[in-house]
Amino acid sequence: MKMHVKRMATGIAAVGLMLSLGAVAAPATADDDEYKVLVVGETLGFRHSHIDDTTLAVAKLGQENGFTVDVWDSRQPALTLASTPFTTAEDLSQYATIIFASPVDATNNLDPLRPRLLDDAELSAFQGYIRGGGGFVGLHAATDSMHTVPWYSELTGGGARFLGHPAQQTATMHVESPNHPSTSMLPAAWELFDEWYNFTSNPRDSVHVLITLDESTYNPGSGAMGADHPLSWCQNFEGGRSWYEGAGHVDANYSDPMFLAHILGGIEWTAGVVSGGGDCVTFGEVEEVLAGLDDGSQKYTKLSAQLANYLDDAEIAADAGDHAGAAATLRKAQAKAHGLQDDVLVSKLGNLVTWQEGLGS
């Protein structure tokens, strides 16, 4: 049965009642700013108890913020779609973003013969959806699924996958990128009780890091990542938008207003409803745009070399913590980029400026 929830100011209990009755919202019109999201809670491995809480929390967020929700999760029979929604990219395009709520599939042993969350046909549909501009929100164990699909690991976290975790405990997170729509409401130092993931690699080189974990405030266990432990990040990926939050194991956090506001920001950013904070543009992304403009001309050769030097200098400054210096260099690069007459390049350099200015504020 399809769950399709219209906006209304009610509590979780009323949400549950409405979903159980299968209420259906009217189709969106040109004058209707509502959009639709998909929550994926289907599991083939360990089942996180938070999945049900996440589903209801997202439904309530939708009621309060103008989006409707479909669910794919056979363990929630009163709410789930009758069959997989991952049929074609065109079918998936009805969703402004797709939320993976810890859909663990037990592929972390890297056995290519083990069934995956999405089979080849479903994966192809999902890839087409992302490449067509779709959104993706990964919550908690979204990085513990489809370990045998490198593309998925790149989507969720620049190749970083779930490795393990210590006992649940309180830790302090540091908001690294405070001007993004998903972090602007958070304190600079955010303390929370949760299950803290260690990852197979540090995704920083591939993604825009939003939040890091302070390992000095908790026991990170044998998989400690050290002084730089990203926990939440985002990126523009193959035409789509990807946002991930590694916390979210503890059921109670899905009734925490601050945690929910953070998730809402991720939903709205990936859905294209809000923007800001540099929109998750990275140095690597700008370098790819620049490389794609190569037309073999002397003008391109000269300007691209100058821009590459500016980008290198800015990234070195950013890595050293000199974000004001990085922003100043990027403004020079943006001025120079006008010579290539490409609006995308100029815009993305502007995003880098905004990002670095926010880091230095």
C-alpha positions in Angstrom: 0.0 0.0 0.0 1.3 3.4 -0.9 1.9 5.9 1.9 1.3 9.5 0.7 1.0 12.0 3.5 -0.3 15.5 3.2 0.9 18.4 5.4 -1.0 18.8 8.7 0.0 19.9 12.2 -0.4 16.7 14.2 1.7 14.5 16.4 3.4 11.2 15.7 0.3 9.2 16.9 -1.9 10.9 14.3 0.7 10.3 11.7 0.6 6.6 12.4 -3.2 6.6 12.2 -3.2 8.4 8.9 -0.6 6.1 7.4 -2.5 3.0 8.5 -5.5 4.4 6.7 -3.5 4.8 3.5 -4.4 8.5 3.0 -3.5 9.7 -0.5 -2.5 13.3 -1.3 -3.8 15.0 -4.4 -1.3 15.2 -7.3 0.9 18.2 -7.3 0.0 21.1 -9.6 2.0 23.9 -11.1 0.8 26.1 -8.2 1.6 23.5 -5.6 5.0 23.6 -4.0 4.8 20.2 -2.5 7.2 17.5 -3.6 7.6 13.8 -2.9 10.4 11.8 -1.2 11.0 8.0 -0.9 12.2 6.4 2.4 14.0 3.1 1.9 14.2 1.0 5.0 14.3 -2.4 3.3 16.9 -4.7 4.9 18.6 -8.0 4.0 20.9 -8.0 7.0 20.9 -6.5 10.5 17.7 -4.5 11.1 18.1 -1.2 13.0 15.3 -0.4 15.3 15.4 3.3 14.4 14.0 2.6 10.9 10.4 2.7 12.0 11.0 5.8 14.0 12.8 7.4 11.1 9.9 6.7 8.7 7.4 8.4 11.1 9.7 11.3 11.8 10.3 12.0 8.1 6.5 11.7 7.5 5.9 14.3 10.2 8.6 16.6 8.8 6.9 16.3 5.4 3.5 17.3 6.9 5.1 20.4 8.5 7.4 21.3 5.6 5.5 20.6 2.4 6.5 17.2 1.1 4.8 13.8 0.9 6.4 10.4 1.6 6.4 6.9 0.0 8.0 4.0 1.8 9.8 0.9 0.6 10.2 -1.5 3.5 8.6 -4.9 3.7 9.0 -4.9 7.5 6.5 -2.0 7.6 3.7 -3.8 5.8 1.0 -1.2 6.5 3.2 1.6 4.9 5.3 0.0 2.2 4.8 0.2 -1.5 3.6 -3.1 -2.9 6.8 -3.7 -4.9 10.2 -2.2 -5.5 10.1 1.4 -6.7 13.5 1.0 -8.4 12.0 0.0 -11.7 13.3 2.8 -14.1 15.0 6.1 -13.7 11.8 7.7 -15.1 9.7 6.1 -12.4 12.1 7.2 -9.7 12.1 10.8 -11.0 8.8 11.4 -9.2 10.9 11.7 -6.1 12.8 14.9 -5.4 15.1 12.9 -3.1 15.5 9.3 -1.9 16.3 8.6 1.8 18.2 5.5 2.7 17.4 4.8 6.4 20.0 2.2 7.3 19.1 -0.4 4.7 21.8 -2.9 5.7 22.1 -5.9 3.3 24.9 -8.0 4.8 27.4 -7.4 1.9 30.2 -6.2 4.2 32.0 -9.6 3.7 32.4 -8.4 0.1 31.1 -11.6 -1.3 29.9 -10.7 -4.9 27.4 -13.6 -4.8 25.5 -12.3 -1.7 22.2 -10.7 -2.6 22.3 -6.9 -2.5 19.8 -4.3 -1.5 19.4 -3.4 -5.2 19.9 -6.0 -7.9 21.5 -5.1 -11.2 18.3 -3.7 -12.8 17.3 -1.8 -9.7 20.8 -0.4 -9.4 20.7 0.8 -13.0 17.5 2.6 -12.4 18.9 4.3 -9.3 22.1 5.3 -11.2 19.9 6.8 -14.0 17.9 8.7 -11.4 21.0 10.2 -9.7 22.6 11.1 -13.1 19.3 12.7 -14.1 19.6 15.1 -11.1 18.0 13.1 -8.3 18.8 13.6 -4.6 20.1 11.1 -2.1 20.0 11.3 1.7 22.0 8.6 3.6 21.3 8.0 7.3 23.6 6.1 9.6 24.0 2.6 8.1 23.4 3.8 4.6 27.2 3.3 4.4 26.7 -0.4 5.4 24.9 -1.5 2.3 25.9 -2.6 -1.2 29.6 -2.9 -0.2 30.2 -4.8 -3.4 29.1 -1.8 -5.6 31.9 0.8 -5.7 29.6 3.3 -7.4 27.3 3.2 -4.4 30.2 3.8 -2.0 31.3 6.8 -4.0 27.7 8.1 -3.9 27.4 7.7 -0.1 30.8 8.9 0.9 33.5 9.3 -1.6 34.4 5.6 -1.3 34.2 5.5 2.5 32.2 2.6 3.9 31.1 1.5 7.4 34.0 -0.3 9.2 32.8 -0.7 12.8 31.8 1.1 15.9 32.5 1.2 19.7 29.8 1.0 22.3 27.1 3.7 22.2 28.2 6.7 24.1 28.1 10.5 24.3 30.5 12.4 22.0 31.1 15.9 20.8 30.7 16.8 17.1 32.2 19.9 15.6 30.3 21.7 12.9 32.9 22.4 10.2 30.7 24.0 7.6 28.3 26.2 9.5 26.6 28.0 6.6 25.1 24.9 4.9 21.3 24.6 5.1 21.7 21.4 7.1 24.1 22.8 9.7 23.2 26.5 10.1 20.9 25.6 13.1 23.5 23.6 14.9 25.9 24.7 17.7 29.6 24.8 16.9 30.1 22.0 19.3 27.2 19.5 19.4 27.0 16.8 22.1 24.9 13.7 21.4 24.5 10.2 22.6 24.7 7.8 19.6 26.6 5.0 17.9 29.7 6.5 16.3 30.9 4.9 13.1 34.5 4.4 12.0 34.9 4.3 8.2 37.1 2.3 5.9 38.7 5.6 4.6 38.6 9.3 5.2 36.3 10.8 2.5 37.5 14.4 2.9 39.3 14.5 -0.5 36.1 13.7 -2.3 33.3 15.4 -0.4 32.4 18.6 1.4 32.7 17.8 5.1 29.9 19.2 7.2 30.6 17.8 10.7 33.5 16.0 12.3 33.8 13.8 15.5 36.1 14.8 18.3 37.6 11.4 19.3 39.1 13.0 22.5 35.5 13.2 23.8 34.7 9.5 23.6 36.3 6.1 23.1 36.5 5.5 19.3 37.6 1.8 19.7 40.1 -0.1 17.6 39.0 1.5 14.3 39.8 5.1 15.4 40.2 7.5 12.5 42.3 10.0 14.4 42.3 13.8 14.6 40.3 14.1 11.3 37.1 12.0 11.7 34.4 13.2 9.3 30.9 12.2 10.3 28.5 14.2 8.0 29.2 15.3 4.5 27.7 16.2 1.1 28.6 16.4 -2.5 27.4 17.0 -6.0 27.7 13.6 -7.6 27.2 12.7 -11.3 24.5 15.3 -11.8 22.7 14.6 -8.5 23.1 15.7 -4.9 24.2 13.4 -2.0 24.1 14.1 1.7 25.1 11.8 4.6 24.8 11.8 8.4 26.6 9.0 10.3 24.7 9.4 13.5 21.1 8.3 13.9 21.4 4.8 15.4 19.6 5.8 18.6 15.8 5.8 18.3 15.3 8.7 20.6 17.3 11.1 18.3 14.4 10.9 15.8 12.4 13.0 18.3 15.2 15.4 19.0 14.2 18.8 17.3 17.8 19.7 16.6 18.7 16.4 15.0 15.5 16.5 12.9 16.2 20.0 11.8 19.6 18.8 10.6 18.0 16.0 8.7 15.4 18.3 7.2 18.1 20.5 5.9 19.7 17.5 4.2 16.3 16.5 2.7 15.6 20.0 1.4 19.1 20.5 0.1 19.2 17.3 -1.9 15.6 18.0 -3.1 16.8 21.3 -4.5 14.4 23.2 -2.3 17.1 25.2 -0.4 20.7 26.2 -1.2 23.6 27.9 0.4 26.9 27.5 2.2 28.7 26.8 -1.0 26.2 24.1 -2.1 28.8 21.3 -1.4 31.0 22.2 -4.3 34.5 20.9 -3.9 37.9 21.7 -5.4 37.9 18.5 -7.3 34.5 19.3 -8.8 35.7 22.6 -10.1 38.8 21.0 -11.5 36.6 18.6 -13.4 34.5 21.4 -14.9 37.7 23.2 -15.9 39.1 20.1 -17.6 35.8 19.6 -19.5 36.1 23.0 -21.2 39.3 22.0 -23.0 38.8 23.0 -26.7 42.5 22.8 -27.6 42.7 26.6 -28.0 45.6 28.8 -26.9 43.2 30.8 -24.9 42.0 27.8 -22.9 45.6 26.6 -22.4 46.7 29.9 -21.0 43.7 30.6 -18.8 43.3 27.0 -17.5 47.0 26.9 -16.4 46.4 30.2 -14.5 43.2 28.9 -12.9 44.8 25.6 -12.0 47.5 27.5 -10.1 44.9 29.5 -8.3 43.0 26.4 -7.3 46.2 24.7 -6.1 47.1 27.7 -4.0 43.6 28.1 -2.6 43.4 24.4 -1.6 46.8 24.6 0.1 45.7 27.6 2.0 42.4 25.9 2.9 44.2 22.7 4.1 46.4 24.9 6.3 43.3 26.5 7.9 43.8 29.9 6.1 40.2 30.1 4.8 40.3 33.8 4.3 43.4 33.5 2.2 41.8 30.6 0.3 38.7 32.8 -0.4 40.8 35.7 -1.6 42.7 33.5 -4.1 39.4 31.9 -5.3 38.0 35.4 -6.0 41.0 36.0 -8.2 40.3 32.7 -9.9 36.6 33.6 -10.4 37.5 36.9 -12.0 40.0 35.1 -14.4 37.4 32.4 -15.2 35.1 35.0 -16.9 37.6 34.8 -19.8 36.5 31.2 -20.5 32.8 32.4 -20.8 31.4 29.5 -18.9 28.7 30.3 -16.4 29.0 26.9 -14.6 32.7 27.4 -13.9 32.2 30.9 -12.6 29.3 29.9 -10.5 31.1 26.9 -8.9 34.1 29.1 -8.1 31.7 31.4 -6.4 30.4 28.5 -4.4 34.0 27.7 -3.3 34.4 31.3 -2.2 31.2 31.1 -0.1 32.3 27.8 1.4 35.7 29.1 2.4 34.3 32.3 3.8 31.9 30.3 5.9 34.7 28.1 7.3 36.7 31.2 8.3 33.8 33.0 10.0 
